[in-house]
Amino acid sequence: MSWQNKLRQVEPYVAGEQPKIVNMIKLNTNENPYGPTEKIKEVLQNLNEDKLKLYPNSDGEDLRHALAKYHGLNDKQVFLGNGSDEVLALSFLTFFNGKEPILFPDISYSFYPVYCDLYQMAFEQVPLREDFTIDIKDYQKPNSGIIFPNPNAPTGLLLGLTAIEEVVKNNPNSIVIIDEAYIDFGGETCVPLIKKYDNLVVIQTFSKSRSFAGARLGVALGSEEAISHLYDVKNSFNSYPIDYITQQVALASVLDSQDMKKKCQMIISTRERTKTKLKELGFIVPDSYANFVFVKHPQIDGEELFLALRKVGIIVRHWNKPRIDQYLRITIGTDEQMDRLFAFLENYIHEKSNG
Ligand SMILES: Cc1ncc(COP(=O)(O)O)c(C=O)c1O
């Protein structure tokens, strides 16, 4: 016997790298290329350092209230956590405790199976169709919970509200979590369905559309009952997951949501230009509604292209996994960054086709 026999050994999630390459174009973790708004800069300049000696408001009351108003819910339907990864981790722990497997797509956010392993929960990775779309009929079997991102990650494909409602309606005895990390980039949120279904929980993040990856804020929205259970679990784990500074800047972001929408619109228009350009270069480009595209080139190996891009300081994401090892996920950066990517690809493909 040794202490090693009593370990919980897990294979952790591997986040996209944060390399320290000078002048790199970082298109690998779906961050927002546009910085925080003027209002957030003002808040940062006017922070009260004296507040740092005290614990922050444990439930982020002002922020919860502003978010409730933004989403047309009441304050008790809003849960805040330290990034949506934490909100997801607490949600699995709170909602997914049956004996049947938890269902999620085989190509999806790769943190989900990690949470299942950590908590020793059974799960089933439901294959997407050949074209990476979700067949909602696959989610009509006994389960302890259902989760998928919408738009899906890393494919970027969007499922319509009617299909989502079908899944929620057909599973009244399970919580269905829709991970809307990328919903602000052109999708339609299913938050309005929360009024109709107490088994729907929607998780959103400030990391993408609100340019907030460095501050860490995630949100769960659901029925008062579901959210109160999530708070019970969170309060059995960490009373103060969101620091004073994050609460202040996130509040400013919610109150200045027009700025977020304007920046999302800029990213959407760059994304559409990117899709057109990559198709012209021969790439297969599923129709992304997120701030990234998921693409492959029929004549170029995925890993080879990933490494070639890296060599010139353009960092994208590649997974050595079945079904997707030929694909690259490319975050939408500024127009200038994307132009540099296109120039490289044009050249690379030209040289390759000329032997
Ligand atoms: C689908 C999905 N959900 C959740 C997250 C986690 O985001 P965060 O923890 O930064 O809020 C990500 C991050 O890339 C994601 O792609």
The ligand as a Gaussian input file, in Angstrom:
#p B3LYP/6-31G(d) Opt

LIG

0 1
 C      -17.470000      25.327000     -25.989000
 C      -16.702000      25.993000     -24.906000
 N      -17.240000      26.071000     -23.684000
 C      -16.580000      26.657000     -22.671000
 C      -15.333000      27.214000     -22.861000
 C      -14.624000      27.797000     -21.653000
 O      -14.515000      29.159000     -21.677000
 P      -14.098000      29.984000     -20.391000
 O      -13.688000      29.023000     -19.315000
 O      -12.978000      30.852000     -20.840000
 O      -15.316000      30.760000     -19.994000
 C      -14.737000      27.177000     -24.105000
 C      -13.391000      27.747000     -24.299000
 O      -12.769000      27.715000     -25.300000
 C      -15.439000      26.545000     -25.167000
 O      -14.893000      26.443000     -26.385000

